[in-house]
Amino acid sequence: MSHTQLTHWKENGKVFDHRGFPIFYCHRGTSDKVLLCLHGFPASSFDYHKIWEDLAEKFAVIAFDMIGYGFSAKPERFAYTTFQQVDLLQALLKNLDVKKVHILAHDYGNTITQELLARQNEHRVDFSIETICFLNGALFPETHRPILAQKLLISPIGTLFGRFIPDSVFKNNLASIFGKRTQPTGEELNDFLTLFNHNGGKCIAHKLIRYMADRTKYRERWVPPLQTMTQPFLLINGSSDPVSGKHLVNRFREVVPRQTNIIELGGIGHFPHFEAPEIVLKHFFEFHAL
């Protein structure tokens, strides 16, 4: 069943040419309200497939695989910086003639959104950001608790580890950040692995993970916009996530005290939209008064 869903996802996607690189994206719905869904590492836009149809009933939904991820191009000679990913995002929305956008972001997608907010403050964004909803993700480098595979990828042996990481190690590390009672099935783990491996993904994993170092390097660029943003905001957090769970929420309340619209989901891990799709939809639609 899961493999069929992944095949269906790919068949219903489209390709956008970005500077000679094919970028996979999905676009569904006819509403004048546009929702952009941003995925994290080491995943893809397919993360949103469990809530996709429900979202498309209320929004015109866009989700794309960042370069280096999922079904998008994975060139070996590419820097894979956050700035390049945001350039891609802006080019895609310009191509689709999007003028206003609501954002639903997860994991690395949160960092992408932070850079968007920084550019917005510099008047370098040609669309308006209407609302923001963050799922689990390391908004602050000081709260990020990477798992072993991430530590190895960003280490001096990252190139070798990425290329030769056993499938079982990938699956076990991924499963470790889900809730104990919301574990992915074997088929779902195979889907994550298929997307990770697609088009030589293992060969560039050590480059993709550099965003962790960027979060520290650019903290003073990416954290202040959270403190000054004026958009309606919601944070939905799976408390049992060892990477960015309850401890992230505690730090968020310290750094951004005026933002109080926070939903904490006990027993849920790093992927709330995947582990508890109905609950996430309920809170997300309430946030949008839908």
N, C-alpha and C positions, 0 to 999 in steps of 0.2 A: 504493500500500500504506500509506504513512504517513498520508495523509489519511483512509483507512479506519480506521486505528487511532485517530486523533483523534476521528472521528465516533463510534466505538465507545465511547471513553472518556467522551465527553459523554453519550451515550445511557444509559450505565450509572451515571452520577452521580446525586446527589440534591441537593436545595436546602434549606438551613437559613436561616430568617429571623432575622437579627440586627439588632434595632432598626430594622426596616423595610427592611433591605437583604438581597436574596437572595445567599446565599453557597453556592457550588458545592463539593461534597465527594464523595469516593468512599469506600466502606466495604465491605471484602471479607474473608471468612474467618470461621471460627467458633471459633478458639482462644480460651482464656481469657487468653492473653497478648496485650495490645493494643500495637500498634506505630503510633506517630504519625510520619508523614513530612512534613517541613517543607521547602518549596521556597525559592528565592532570587529575585533580581532579574535580568533582567526576565521571569522565567519563570512556571511554574505547577506544579500537582501532576502534570501530564502528564509532567514530567521523569522520574517514577518508573515510567512504563509498561513499560519494558524489564525491570524486576525485580519488577513488581507481582504477577504470578501466582505466582512462586516464594516471595515473601514471604507471600502469602496462604495458602500451604500450611502455614506454620509459625506465623503470627500472625493476629489479627484486625487488619487494616491500615486505617488512616484517613489520608487525605490530603485537604487542602482548599486551595482557592485563596484566599489572603488577600484582603481587600477591596482593590480596585484592580488585581487580577491575574486573568489567565486568564478563566474564565467567571463569576466573581463580579461583583457590582455595582461600578461605577466612578464614583461620584458626584463631580462637580467641586467641590462645596462640602463638602469633608472634609479633615481635617488630615493623615491617614495617618501617624500617629506609631507608633512601635514599641509604645508602651503600649496604643494602641487595637487593634493587631493581636493582642497577647497577651490583651486583654479578650475579643476574638472567639474566640480559641483556647479560653480557659477556658469561655466560654459554650457552645461546640460540644461540648466534652467533658462538660460538665454535662448537656446535652441528651441525650447518648448514654449517660449514666450510667456514665462511665468512672471507676474508682477508682484504677487503677494503669496506668502507661503507660511503654513503652520509646520512646526518641526516636531517630530517624534524621534528621539535619538537614544542609542544604546552604546555603552562601552566607548570605543574609540570615536564613535559618532558624536559623543558629547564633546570631545576635544575639537572635532571638526566644527561643531556649533560654537564653541568658545572662540575659535579663530574667525568665524563668520561675524560674531558679535564685535570682535576687535576691529574687523574691517568696516563694519557698519559705523562704528564710532569715528572711523577715518574717512567716511563717505565714499567707500570703495565697493559698496554693494548696490546693484541696480534693481533690487527688489526689496520689498518690506517684509520683515519677519513679524508675523502677527502674534503667534503664541509659541511657547516652548514647553515640551514635556521631556524630561530626562528619565531614562531607566538607569539601571546600575551602570556605573562607570566611574573611573578615577578622575574626578574633577580637580583634585588637589594631589600633587605628587607625593606629599608627605603622608597621605593615607593609603596609597596604593600598596597592596601586598601581593606581588606577582607569585604565581605558582612556579614549581621547579622548571617546567618546560620553558617558560618565559625567561627565567633567569639564565638558563643554558643558551637560549637563542641569542640573547644580548651579550653573552660572554665572548671571550676570544675564540672559543670553539663553536660558536654559533653557526658558522657556515657549514661545518661538518655535521653538527647535530641536526640542523634543519634538513639537509639532504638525505640523511640516513635514519631519521627518527622512525622507529618501528610503528606500524599502524596501531598496535596495542597500547603503546605509550601515549600516542596522540589521544586515543579514545579514553584512556583512564584519566589523563590529566583534564580533559574536557569534562568528563563525568564528575570529577571531584569538585567542580564549582557549581554544580546543580544541587538543589535541595535533596535531602535523603529520601523524601517521599515523592519527589517529582523528577526522578531520574529519566534520562532519555532512553528510548528503546534501542535495541541493537540496530534496527533499521535506521533510526534517526541518527545514531552515531555514524553509521555508514554514509549517510548523506553529508554530514559535516566533513567527513574524511574525503569523500568524492570531490567536494567543492574545494577543499584545501589542496588536494593533489592535482586538480584539473590544470592542464596546460603548464605543467612544471612548477606548481606552486611551492613545492618543498625547496626548490633551488633559491628562492628569494625570501623565504620566511625570516631569515636573519636580518634582512633589510627592512621588512615591514615592521618588525618589533622595535625599531629605533624610535618610534613615537614615544616610547616610555622615557627615553632620555630627553626628548624634546619637551615633555611636560615639565621637567625640572628646569631646563634651559630657558623656556619661555613662560615660566610661571607668572612673571610680572606683566606679561602681555595677556595671558589667558584667564587669570583669576579676577582682576579688577572688573572686567566686563560683566561678570556674574553679580558683582556687588552694585552695579549701576544700571543694569538692564531694567527696562520699564514694561516689557511685554508681560502679559499674564503667564504665570509659570506654575508648573506642577512637577514634582519629583516622586516617582514611583520606585520604591527600592525593595528588593528581595533581601530581607534581613540576614538570611543564612549564607549569603555569598561570602566566601573567605577572601575574595579579592577586593570588593568594594561594597560591602554590605552595611550592617549596622554602624560600624565605625566610620564609614563615609558620611552617613546621615548626621552623626554626632559632630563631625568636623564641619559639615555644611552649616549646621545651626550656629556654630561659632563664627564662621567666616562670613556667612550671608544671613544674619539674624532676621532681616526684614522679610525674607521669603519663608512663609510658614505653611505653604500648601504642600505638605509632604504626606505621602501614603507609605506606611511600612507594612510589608507582607511577611509575616512570620512563617518560617518553614520553607520559604521560596529562596532559590539561589540566584545565580548571576543572570539568568535569562527569564525575567518575569513574563514577558510576552510569549515565550515558548513553553514555560512551565505552568503558568496560570493565565491562559489567554482570556478566558471569560471575565476573570476578576480585573485584569488590566483594561479590557474594553469597558467594563462598567465604570471604573474610575475615570478613564480617559473621556468617555462620552459625558459623564457628569461635569467634568472640567469644562467641556465645550457646550454645556447646556443642551445636549442633544438627546 
